[in-house]
Amino acid sequence: MNGSIIYNCHPYTKGSYKALTEAAMLGYLEQDIFRKPLVILSDEAKQFDLNNNAGCWVHAERKLTNLISNDEQQIKQKEKKLNQFWKLYNTLKTEMEKGKLTSQRKYQLKKRFDNLCKNVPRFKKLNVELLHLHSMKSSLLKCLELPCVPLHNNQSESDIREYVKRRKISGCTKSDDGRDAIDTFLSLKKTCQRHGISFSAYLAARLENSQKIAPLSEFILNHS
């Protein structure tokens, strides 16, 4: 397994079994599937803060937006920081589309991020959030190391939205088998949609043991 993922837990607990299973899965994906550094793009949820983590700019900005300003000066300070934030975001987006960055250009973008996170006078709450934003510097600027990494995880949010809606309506499943069934079929449905395949036609082909539509694993390999 590539890399080392160490979990501080007793080898016979349920938590350690889950941790070891996840570690094995990550190692397998990185070594045998992707064959390049595996990056996990997420918001600040702790369960995703492992391996090589990249941060989502959209989630990072929300804490700044939600701050309540007490006077005109604080309103202007907040607006200025938000403008800086989105200008840097758009610059990064443009640079990623262009391709490989020089070392000098990367240094300039990192300095702009540092300037974005500088304190302002008489706005303690904003300064706290700016300090927190600066602590996310390495994850938010992961794109400078790996240009293929998106700046946000909106695609993942969209993929899981149907699952979240179903959970809000019907609650949780009564058994692990039910949960696994929902996870499996929603994943199949989303994958079919992503590749322009009719989900109902795909299920019919599997039930009939027909090769009219190839299994998704074969289809993806042949069209990648």
C-alpha positions as CSV (number, residue, x, y, z in Angstrom):
1,M,0.0,0.0,0.0
2,N,1.4,3.4,-1.0
3,G,2.0,5.8,1.8
4,S,1.3,5.3,5.5
5,I,-2.0,6.0,7.3
6,I,-1.7,5.5,11.0
7,Y,-4.7,5.3,13.3
8,N,-4.4,5.4,17.1
9,C,-6.9,2.8,18.1
10,H,-7.1,-0.7,19.7
11,P,-6.7,-3.4,17.1
12,Y,-9.8,-5.3,18.2
13,T,-12.3,-2.5,18.4
14,K,-15.1,-1.8,15.8
15,G,-13.6,1.6,15.1
16,S,-10.2,0.2,14.4
17,Y,-11.7,-2.3,11.9
18,K,-13.4,0.5,10.1
19,A,-10.2,2.6,10.1
20,L,-8.1,-0.3,8.8
21,T,-10.7,-1.0,6.1
22,E,-10.7,2.6,4.9
23,A,-6.9,2.7,4.9
24,A,-6.8,-0.5,2.8
25,M,-9.3,1.0,0.4
26,L,-7.4,4.3,0.0
27,G,-4.1,2.3,-0.6
28,Y,-5.8,0.2,-3.2
29,L,-7.4,3.1,-5.0
30,E,-4.1,5.0,-5.1
31,Q,-1.9,2.0,-6.1
32,D,-4.1,0.0,-8.4
33,I,-6.8,2.3,-9.8
34,F,-5.7,5.9,-10.1
35,R,-1.9,5.2,-10.1
36,K,-1.2,8.8,-9.1
37,P,-1.5,10.9,-5.9
38,L,-5.1,10.4,-4.6
39,V,-6.6,13.7,-3.5
40,I,-9.8,14.0,-1.4
41,L,-11.7,17.2,-2.2
42,S,-14.1,18.2,0.5
43,D,-15.4,20.9,2.9
44,E,-14.0,20.9,6.4
45,A,-15.8,17.7,7.5
46,K,-13.3,15.8,9.7
47,Q,-14.2,12.4,8.2
48,F,-12.7,13.5,4.9
49,D,-9.7,15.3,6.3
50,L,-7.2,12.5,5.6
51,N,-4.6,11.4,3.1
52,N,-4.0,14.3,0.6
53,N,-6.8,16.7,1.3
54,A,-8.0,19.7,-0.9
55,G,-10.4,22.3,0.4
56,C,-13.5,23.7,-1.2
57,W,-13.5,27.5,-1.8
58,V,-17.3,27.8,-1.8
59,H,-17.5,26.3,1.7
60,A,-14.6,28.4,2.9
61,E,-16.3,31.6,1.8
62,R,-19.6,31.0,3.6
63,K,-18.1,31.7,7.0
64,L,-17.1,35.2,5.8
65,T,-20.4,35.8,4.2
66,N,-22.4,34.8,7.3
67,L,-20.5,37.3,9.5
68,I,-22.8,40.1,10.9
69,S,-21.3,43.6,10.6
70,N,-22.0,46.2,13.3
71,D,-21.3,49.4,11.5
72,E,-20.5,51.0,8.2
73,Q,-16.8,50.4,8.5
74,Q,-17.2,46.7,9.2
75,I,-19.6,46.4,6.3
76,K,-16.9,47.9,4.0
77,Q,-14.2,45.7,5.5
78,K,-16.2,42.6,5.0
79,E,-17.1,43.5,1.4
80,K,-13.4,44.3,0.6
81,K,-12.3,40.8,1.9
82,L,-15.1,39.1,-0.1
83,N,-14.1,40.9,-3.2
84,Q,-10.4,39.9,-2.7
85,F,-11.6,36.3,-2.1
86,W,-13.5,36.0,-5.3
87,K,-10.9,37.8,-7.4
88,L,-8.3,35.4,-6.2
89,Y,-10.7,32.5,-6.9
90,N,-11.3,33.7,-10.4
91,T,-7.6,34.2,-11.0
92,L,-6.8,30.7,-9.9
93,K,-9.6,29.3,-12.1
94,T,-8.2,31.1,-15.1
95,E,-4.6,30.0,-14.3
96,M,-5.8,26.4,-14.0
97,E,-7.4,26.5,-17.4
98,K,-4.2,27.9,-18.9
99,G,-2.1,25.0,-17.7
100,K,1.3,24.7,-16.0
101,L,2.3,27.6,-13.7
102,T,5.8,28.9,-13.2
103,S,7.3,28.9,-9.7
104,Q,7.2,32.7,-9.7
105,R,3.5,32.8,-10.5
106,K,2.8,30.3,-7.8
107,Y,4.7,32.5,-5.3
108,Q,2.6,35.5,-6.4
109,L,-0.7,33.7,-5.9
110,K,0.4,32.5,-2.4
111,K,1.3,36.0,-1.5
112,R,-2.1,37.2,-2.6
113,F,-3.7,34.6,-0.4
114,D,-1.6,35.8,2.5
115,N,-2.7,39.4,1.9
116,L,-6.4,38.2,1.8
117,C,-6.0,36.8,5.3
118,K,-4.4,39.9,6.8
119,N,-6.2,41.3,9.9
120,V,-8.4,44.4,9.7
121,P,-8.9,47.0,12.5
122,R,-11.9,46.8,14.9
123,F,-13.5,43.7,13.5
124,K,-12.5,40.8,15.8
125,K,-14.9,38.2,14.4
126,L,-13.7,38.8,10.8
127,N,-10.1,38.5,12.0
128,V,-10.9,35.2,13.6
129,E,-12.3,33.9,10.4
130,L,-9.4,35.2,8.3
131,L,-7.0,33.4,10.7
132,H,-9.0,30.2,10.2
133,L,-8.9,30.8,6.4
134,H,-5.2,31.1,6.5
135,S,-4.9,27.8,8.3
136,M,-6.6,26.2,5.2
137,K,-4.0,27.7,2.9
138,S,-2.3,24.4,1.9
139,S,-5.7,22.7,1.2
140,L,-7.2,25.6,-0.7
141,L,-4.1,26.1,-2.8
142,K,-3.7,22.4,-3.6
143,C,-4.5,23.3,-7.2
144,L,-1.1,24.9,-7.5
145,E,0.5,21.5,-6.9
146,L,-2.1,19.6,-8.9
147,P,-3.9,21.7,-11.5
148,C,-6.4,18.8,-12.1
149,V,-7.9,19.4,-8.6
150,P,-11.2,21.5,-8.8
151,L,-11.6,24.6,-6.6
152,H,-14.9,23.4,-5.2
153,N,-16.8,20.2,-4.6
154,N,-20.1,21.3,-6.1
155,Q,-20.2,18.2,-8.3
156,S,-20.0,15.9,-5.3
157,E,-22.7,17.9,-3.5
158,S,-24.9,17.5,-6.6
159,D,-24.2,13.8,-6.8
160,I,-25.3,13.1,-3.2
161,R,-28.3,15.5,-3.2
162,E,-30.8,12.8,-4.2
163,Y,-29.6,10.6,-1.4
164,V,-30.0,13.4,1.1
165,K,-33.5,14.2,-0.1
166,R,-34.5,10.5,0.3
167,R,-33.1,10.4,3.8
168,K,-35.0,13.6,4.8
169,I,-38.3,12.1,3.5
170,S,-38.0,8.5,4.7
171,G,-35.4,8.6,7.4
172,C,-32.8,5.9,7.8
173,T,-33.2,2.3,6.7
174,K,-34.2,-0.5,9.0
175,S,-31.1,-2.7,8.2
176,D,-27.6,-2.5,6.9
177,D,-28.8,-4.5,3.8
178,G,-31.4,-1.8,3.1
179,R,-28.7,1.0,3.4
180,D,-26.3,-0.9,1.1
181,A,-29.1,-1.4,-1.4
182,I,-29.9,2.3,-1.6
183,D,-26.3,3.2,-1.8
184,T,-25.7,0.7,-4.6
185,F,-28.6,1.6,-6.7
186,L,-28.2,5.4,-6.3
187,S,-24.6,5.0,-7.3
188,L,-25.5,3.0,-10.3
189,K,-28.2,5.5,-11.3
190,K,-25.8,8.5,-11.0
191,T,-23.1,6.7,-13.0
192,C,-25.5,5.8,-15.7
193,Q,-26.7,9.4,-15.9
194,R,-23.1,10.7,-16.0
195,H,-22.4,8.5,-19.1
196,G,-25.7,9.0,-20.9
197,I,-27.1,5.5,-20.2
198,S,-30.7,4.9,-19.5
199,F,-30.9,3.5,-15.9
200,S,-34.0,1.4,-16.6
201,A,-32.5,0.0,-19.7
202,Y,-29.3,-0.8,-17.8
203,L,-31.2,-2.7,-15.1
204,A,-33.2,-4.6,-17.7
205,A,-29.9,-5.7,-19.4
206,R,-28.6,-7.0,-16.1
207,L,-31.8,-8.8,-15.2
208,E,-32.0,-10.4,-18.7
209,N,-28.2,-11.2,-18.6
210,S,-28.0,-9.3,-21.9
211,Q,-25.0,-7.6,-23.4
212,K,-27.1,-4.9,-25.1
213,I,-25.5,-2.5,-22.5
214,A,-22.2,-3.6,-21.1
215,P,-21.6,-3.7,-17.3
216,L,-20.6,-0.2,-16.1
217,S,-17.0,-1.3,-15.2
218,E,-16.5,-2.5,-18.8
219,F,-18.3,0.5,-20.3
220,I,-16.2,3.1,-18.4
221,L,-12.9,1.3,-19.2
222,N,-13.8,1.2,-22.9
223,H,-14.8,4.9,-23.0
224,S,-12.1,6.4,-20.7
